[in-house]
């Protein structure tokens, strides 16, 4: 395991759109010298007993551990919208981080959020805002996207000052160039600030 500082990109994705965004966020982080991206996911919430669930997913990134979160220098959190809120699987994981809250492990670390929706007005901004709330309780420094990012003004689908977003539509539309650029910019911004805040 490396001792290089890392930004944790933690997400839940059901149909792949948020996973694609997470990859772009990681690319943005990796553009910053001296820091790396650590990609993690969370298991789906189900009625299956946790004791018999696999500890390692069959494919894709590893499940996030408390240690992954504790030792990150920054966090970028991603979820699809669920009725204008984050997905239950991600909230379930965050609800279990009270020991990190008690120890103050995440205080003053930069954090950002991203989401994907099936419809244009399907709750992108309310989902992003809902994801920010527990991060504020952890004492993290919230990072958005400034309007110096040209994609915010010209996007025809996803992209907000609250964080990166994507319009998947009913057909599972792929990320367009503006959405990709905003994901990259978000990752790069969090990584840059994480290094600055460490000094």
Secondary structure, DSSP 8 states (H G I E B T S, - for coil): ---S-EEEEEEE-SSSHHHHHHHHHHHHHHTSTT-EEEEEE-----SS-GGGS-SS-SSSS-B--HHHHHT-SEEEEEEEEETTEE-HHHHHHHHT-HHHHHHTTTTT-EEEEEEEESSTTSSHHHHHHHHHHHHHHTT-EE----TTSTHHHH-SS--BTTBEEEE-TTTT----HHHHHHHHHHHHHHHHHHHHHH-
